Amino acid sequence: MADVSVRLARPEDAELIAHVQQTTWAQAYASLVGELDAPLQQVAAVWLNAVESPPSREHRVLVALDGGTVVGFAASEPVAADEVELSALMVDPRWGRRGHASRLLQACVEHWSAFDVATTWVFEADTVLAGFLASAGWEPDGLARGLDTGARVVPQRRLHVGLRSD
């Protein structure tokens, strides 16, 4: 059995998170939104700040591990008193289809006990993420927006899931 787990991100994970983000982005989103042109160290500095100095106790960065290797991450933040937003959920494509995204999402839900609803924005063309979230009970809530990339506006839709079973 593989040694897999999810834990809170640590400062030493920042560069690994940045690498997962850049690798995943290059394969999944570059043709849709454009390349991430920031150097790895710059992206890592943003993640280091998110890990070391989160704006609140409810801000979270989690990492998925496979045999001690950081293979994915999830980030979330409160957006209202009763609402949390899943702002990132990425697994390095080389480590896909091994349950890492499911473990990350479940760990996020466990951290979201103070909230009634979780939301996230998904590119309309990202049928993989939308399908994964739908299989976990997330549904469109009717809100949409466009992400202005400079070259074009890329449509996104918002998904939500209730966090209370009562």
DOSESE-356462 format. One line per 2 residues: their letters; for each residue x, y, z of C-alpha. Coordinates in steps of 0.02 Angstrom, whole numbers. Layout:
% DOSESE-356462
A = X Y Z ~ ... $
% end
This chain:
% DOSESE-356462
MA = 0 0 0 ~ 64 173 -45 $
DV = 113 295 91 ~ -10 437 52 $
SV = -73 576 163 ~ -129 757 176 $
RL = -63 884 299 ~ -52 1071 327 $
AR = 80 1150 218 ~ 245 1198 297 $
PE = 364 1337 245 ~ 481 1210 165 $
DA = 338 1157 50 ~ 321 1326 -37 $
EL = 436 1289 -183 ~ 359 1117 -206 $
IA = 184 1193 -208 ~ 242 1320 -337 $
HV = 314 1179 -443 ~ 149 1082 -436 $
QQ = 54 1240 -482 ~ 165 1280 -630 $
TT = 168 1101 -694 ~ -20 1080 -677 $
WA = -55 1249 -754 ~ 58 1213 -903 $
QA = -36 1052 -941 ~ -214 1096 -893 $
YA = -237 1283 -916 ~ -102 1361 -1026 $
SL = -199 1336 -1188 ~ -355 1406 -1106 $
VG = -289 1551 -1004 ~ -106 1571 -1052 $
EL = 60 1526 -975 ~ 108 1570 -797 $
DA = 256 1679 -837 ~ 315 1710 -659 $
PL = 479 1627 -608 ~ 466 1480 -489 $
QQ = 547 1577 -347 ~ 419 1717 -363 $
VA = 273 1595 -357 ~ 356 1505 -211 $
AV = 371 1670 -116 ~ 182 1696 -132 $
WL = 150 1521 -64 ~ 277 1545 76 $
NA = 184 1701 130 ~ 17 1608 123 $
VE = 88 1471 234 ~ 185 1579 357 $
SP = 69 1730 369 ~ -110 1682 327 $
PS = -232 1828 347 ~ -340 1724 466 $
RE = -347 1557 556 ~ -473 1499 426 $
HR = -353 1522 280 ~ -278 1352 240 $
VL = -149 1277 125 ~ -143 1088 126 $
VA = -25 973 33 ~ -49 796 -30 $
LD = 99 679 -4 ~ 144 518 -93 $
GG = 290 431 -12 ~ 345 597 64 $
TV = 338 691 -102 ~ 222 842 -117 $
VG = 111 796 -265 ~ -35 916 -244 $
FA = -108 1056 -142 ~ -270 1143 -96 $
AS = -297 1318 -32 ~ -453 1393 45 $
EP = -507 1555 124 ~ -661 1626 208 $
VA = -764 1743 98 ~ -909 1774 218 $
AD = -955 1727 396 ~ -1036 1565 337 $
EV = -944 1537 171 ~ -772 1470 127 $
EL = -696 1469 -47 ~ -588 1332 -117 $
SA = -466 1444 -209 ~ -351 1308 -276 $
LM = -351 1120 -295 ~ -210 1049 -401 $
VD = -122 883 -417 ~ 33 863 -524 $
PR = -30 771 -679 ~ 105 637 -658 $
WG = 21 592 -493 ~ -159 602 -553 $
RR = -292 468 -535 ~ -220 405 -370 $
GH = -346 483 -251 ~ -242 635 -202 $
AS = -374 762 -254 ~ -507 665 -157 $
RL = -398 661 -1 ~ -361 847 -18 $
LQ = -544 890 -38 ~ -594 782 110 $
AC = -460 863 219 ~ -524 1035 167 $
VE = -701 988 215 ~ -639 932 386 $
HW = -558 1103 410 ~ -717 1193 357 $
SA = -823 1146 507 ~ -859 1328 550 $
FD = -942 1361 380 ~ -1112 1320 306 $
VA = -1063 1321 122 ~ -907 1305 15 $
TT = -888 1384 -157 ~ -760 1381 -296 $
WV = -738 1454 -469 ~ -706 1334 -614 $
FE = -662 1376 -793 ~ -810 1326 -901 $
AD = -693 1227 -1012 ~ -619 1131 -864 $
TV = -733 980 -874 ~ -611 873 -775 $
LA = -616 980 -617 ~ -802 1016 -638 $
GF = -838 830 -655 ~ -731 785 -505 $
LA = -818 914 -396 ~ -990 861 -460 $
SA = -950 682 -408 ~ -916 751 -233 $
GW = -1086 839 -226 ~ -1039 1013 -288 $
EP = -1165 1099 -402 ~ -1172 1260 -504 $
DG = -1259 1399 -409 ~ -1297 1505 -562 $
LA = -1159 1634 -539 ~ -1035 1664 -680 $
RG = -891 1781 -713 ~ -755 1810 -840 $
LD = -570 1805 -800 ~ -485 1941 -902 $
TG = -316 1871 -958 ~ -272 2024 -1060 $
AR = -287 1926 -1222 ~ -465 1868 -1191 $
VV = -598 1844 -1058 ~ -611 1664 -1000 $
PQ = -782 1615 -930 ~ -795 1536 -758 $
RR = -942 1471 -661 ~ -961 1455 -476 $
LH = -996 1289 -392 ~ -1054 1264 -214 $
VG = -1084 1127 -87 ~ -1175 1130 79 $
LR = -1067 1083 227 ~ -1204 1053 356 $
SD = -1297 889 359 ~ -1437 955 471 $
% end
